[in-house]
Amino acid sequence: MAIHTWWLFVGAVFLVSGTPGPNMLHIMTRSVDMGLRRSVAAMAGCLSAVVIVLAASAAGLTTLLLALPGAFEVIRYAGVAYLLFLGVKAWRANVAPVDVGDAPIVPSLSRLAVFRGGFLIGISNPKLILFAVAFLPQFINPARAQVPQFAILVATFAVIEAFWYAVYAFGGRSLSRYMSRPMVKRAFNRVTGVIFMGFGLALLKVKPA
């Protein structure tokens, strides 16, 4: 892989990853509700899902998945259902004022549960599969060993994605300072819920290439 090809990939991924989506919104809301420190588990869950899907692309598994009749549709509708569920849950969430410290707002929710929620958000998004299948291979030089190239691209994507997770988490941490009033928190929950439901409905239009 030529260095200019890698830089093109870096630029494209930086813009794609920075665009608000379900992962970023989920991390920001976790940071608002639980504090910056506990939102790290959500970041790890989302990032694990991203790396798994991109690694599957390198192994050719996503191409096989898209070739199986009905497989993509199952994933797509599962993703839609999960995002709609999150939207309704956010809309109906508790409106207690946010504590700006890092103490957990939901003490019964373990780090494993926070990680699992992030992972489900990431893995249920079929757009990630389309990205892995249609976008990633364009930066691979077929005349050279493909495994090292995929490894470099996946690692690069993971670093950039993690950077944007941190940006959105810090944004949520800052936002929490303005949410000491239940009315503001309720408005935030409902806007978040509408956005999650919007993402879910948008997935209905996603079709495999």
Secondary structure, DSSP 8 states (H G I E B T S, - for coil): --HHHHHHHHHHHHHHHHS--HHHHHHHHHHHHH-HHHHHHHHHHHHHHHHHHHHHHHHTHHHHHHHSTTHHHHHHHHHHHHHHHHHHHHHT-------SSSS-S-TTS-HHHHHHHHHHHHHT-HHHHHHHHHTGGGG--TTS-HHHHHHHHHHHHHHHHHHHHHHHHHHHHHHHTT--SHHHHHHHHHHHHHHHHHHHHHHTT----
